[in-house]
Amino acid sequence: MSGRASSAGSEAGASEGGTTIWHRLLGLDHRILATIVAVIITYVMLNPFKIPFPVTQYGQDYYDFVTGIEPGSMVGFMCSDTPSTKPSLQPASVIMMEILLEKDCKMVFWQDEAFGVPIYEEYIALAQSEIDKQLEYGVDYINLGYIAGTESGTAAFLADIRKTTGGIDAYGNDIEQYPIMQGVNMGSDFDYGFANVACRCTEPLYVRQWADPYGVPLATINCAMDLTAVQPYLSTGQMAATANGLLGSAEMEYLTNNLGLAFGQTLSVSMAGLYFVILIILGNVFFFASRGAGPQEAS
């Protein structure tokens, strides 16, 4: 009698209601699987870790361009990111700012869209928090504010900064009082140029109005959909480099050993893909194991 009870208990443990463990695994609630992938994506995004990561030529060229800028250079940065593109483009912008400001480069900022102004304020604050030196406004950097008119405004600004801005910065202060503006009044006074154009496909504007007429080496920071607008100018050498969307930001984080949200977003996609590959393999294993265990009994 005790042997039969033991046997019955064993069968109940392996088969609940006549269903083997393989059948139960195959029938696992899809909500559990979805919850697991959500946990993987969230955790990896917020806690990125370094793995072998193939860097594109675009990413390597942008990194080389930024790190190759000589200390003390005068750099112009049209920083006009948008709220929707900020998660993708912020790292490529801020890391570049950190590298250049740490090398005592002087940075002149302006924006060609009104919503770029508060985002610039956030970026300069982030850069200051990550570098060792204390930045001084008007000496290390200055913001000349919103320049209206898109292409015509940019052309006028780069032809005569004081005339276009009225001789004041973004906060209404006379720019003549700031050492950084001494000897800076047109596009050719910059040693290097950057333009964060978000997703507006205005990169050619800065080639036409800045890089070509003034001979300034130019790099852009833009979303991935703008790449086709950039490629012709990269191939001809009219543009030096581009940070290509979220991937470009992830590559900058990877190359500078400064892993953050951009690399985390890219890595989370890879880890989620790995999770689904594992599910496919296990699903096949469970399927063939369940066939070997016999048909599922009716409950």
Protein Blocks (a to p, Z undefined) as FASTA:
>chain_A
ZZmmmmmmmmmmmogghiafklmmmmgcfklmmmmmmmmmmmmmmmccdddddddfklmm
mmmmmmmpcghiacdddddbdfklmmmmmmmmmmmmmmmmmnopacddddfbfklmmmmm
mmmmmmmmmpmbdcdehklpccebjaehijmmmmmmmmommlmnnopafkopafklpmkl
gopabfklpfbdcddehjnopmmmmmmmmmmmnopacdddddfklmmmmmmmmmnopafb
dcehjklmmmmmmmnopacfklmmmmmmmmmmmmmmmmmmmmmmmmmmmmmnopaddZZ
